[in-house]
Amino acid sequence: MSYANTEVAQIAAISSNRCIGKDNELPWHISADLQHFKSMTTKPNDGAIQGIVIMGRKTFESMGSKPLPKRVSFIISSQIDYAEQKGLVGSEKAYVMHNLDDALTQAASLAHGAHLDTIWVIGGERVFSDALLYTDRIELTHVDTEIVDGDAFYPELPSEFEVAQESEQMHDEKSALDFRFVTYKRKNAE
């Protein structure tokens, strides 16, 4: 299923009712999950680029409108002048794209040149949904809680995805939440 010989993977933390966000923020703070995200989306690499992430505009803004360290960000926005607004024109750390196809094409090309085998889709709701068609692997952190007033949700997993790996249940002292990491792979994917 990969895109131009590059694996497309999604990564998200979701509640038991599939919530991924509330007021453009994560509904919890679990440091082990943030570490997991960082270690998944960054690979030590001789080149300066250690990872490639694709996200929507709101996700980018939820991170303070700054590209993630050591990773190149592709931001999808329908706003024609978004790059100008955010001071990203000429940046080599963040590129504004106007649709998912362009973002995937450019990201795959960059990944090939940087010898990275995975492009990460990191949110939000609409980008996750639209990218499922191209996705080979999904890394979900299942957080054992229900978020009643959430406003962004992870899509239902299509039946062609199955659990490939699952961690033990873990507990975060600060938030008092239980969580586990689960890897889903597309069936019959090479």
N, C-alpha and C positions, 0 to 999 in steps of 0.2 A: 504493500500500500504506500510505501514511502514516497516522498516528494523529491524527484530528481536525485534518487539514491541517498537521500538524507532521511534519517528517522525523524518523524514528527511525534513529539511527546507532549502531554499536558500534565501540569502539576497544580494541585489545589488542595486546600484543607476544607472539608465540608462537615456540617453538623448532621445529626441523624435525620433531619428534615431537609437535607441538601443545601442549607444556607451557606453562602461563601462570603457574604458581606452585609454590612448595615451602615447606612450613612457614609458610603464610600470608604469604609474601614473594615479591617478584619474584626469579626465579632468576639475575638479572644486574643490573648497574647500567650503563646506557648513557645518558649525559647527553643526547645528541642525541634519543634516544627520549623522555625525560622532557620535553624542550623541545617536541617534536612533539605530545605528549599535551596539554601546556598550551596550545599555540597552537591546536590543533584544538577543545578544549573550552571555550575562552574567546574571546569575540568582543567587541571594543570596542563599547560600547553606552552610550547616554545614560543609561539607567537604571543602578541599582546592580548589577543582576544581569547578569553577562556570560556566563553559561552555566548549563545544567541537566544534572545527572548523576544516573543511577539506578544503584544498586549493592546488592549483598547485604550482610548484616551483617558477614561475615568480611572482605570487601574494605574496608568502612568501618574496621574494627578494625585492618586491616593498615596503614592510613594514620594510625594513632595516635588513632582515634576522633574526628577533627576534620574538620569540613567543609572542602572545598577553597576557597582564597581566591577571592573574586569570583564563586563559583558556588553555586547552591543544590543541595543533595544530597537525594535521596530514597533512604532506606535501607529495604530490604525485610527484615523480620524477623518470624518467627512468634511471637516473645516479646511477649506483650501489654504488659508493663511496660518494654520496651526503652528507650523515650524517657525514662522516669523514671530508669532505671539510668544512662543516659549524660548526664543533665542537658540533654536536648534539648527538654523541654517548653517551648512558647512561643518556641522559636528560629525565626527567619525564614531561617536558613541551612541547616537540616536538618530534614527531616520523616521520621518513621518510618511506613511503610506495611506492611500485613500481606500484601499480594500484589502481583504485577506489574501486574495490570489497574488497581488503584487508583493505583499509582505512575505508570503511563503517563497515566491520565486527569488526575490532579492536575498532573503535569509539563506535559502539553500545554496545559492551561488556563493555567498560570503562564507558559509560553513565549509563548502568544498575547498575554497582557497585557504581557509584557516585550519584545515584538517580536523574539523569537528564533525562528529557523525550524528549529532542530534540537535534539532531546533526545538526550543521549549515554548509552548503556548501557556501563558501564565494568567490569562483572564482578560476581561471579566466574563460575565454570563453569556453575552452574545458571541464573543470571540470563541469561547469554549464550544458553544453550539455549532457555529459555522465551521469550526476546524475539525469537528469529530470525523467528518468524511475523510480527512487526510491523515488522521491520527493512527499511529501504530501502537503506542503505549500510553498508559495513563497512570500517574503516580498520585494516589489520593491519601491524604491524612484524614482518617475517620475520627472525628471528635465526638465523644459520647455526650452530646448535649442537644437540646432542642432550642432553636432560636425563633421565638414567636414573632418578633417584629423585624426580622431580616428583610432586605429588599433586593438581594441578588442571590441567585440560586444556581447550583451546578446542574447541568442537564441530566436527564435519566440516561444511564449507560445503555447503549445499544446492545442487543443480545450477542453480537459477534465479539464482545469483549469478555474475557474470563480472567479470574484471579490467577496470577502466575506466582505471586509471592506475598507473604503476609507476616508482619512482625508480631511480636508478643504485644499484649495490651500494656501500655505504659501510663504513668501517672505524672501529671505536672503539679508540683507542690504549690506554686504561686497562684495558678488559676483554679486549682483543685479539680482539674478535668482529666478524664482518661482519654487516651487516643491510641491509634495504631496506624502504621504505614502499610498501605496495600498497593501492590503493582498489578495492573490489569494489562493484558496483551490481547491484541486482535487475534482471534482464532485463525489458524492456517497462515499466520504471518511468518515469513522466513526469518 
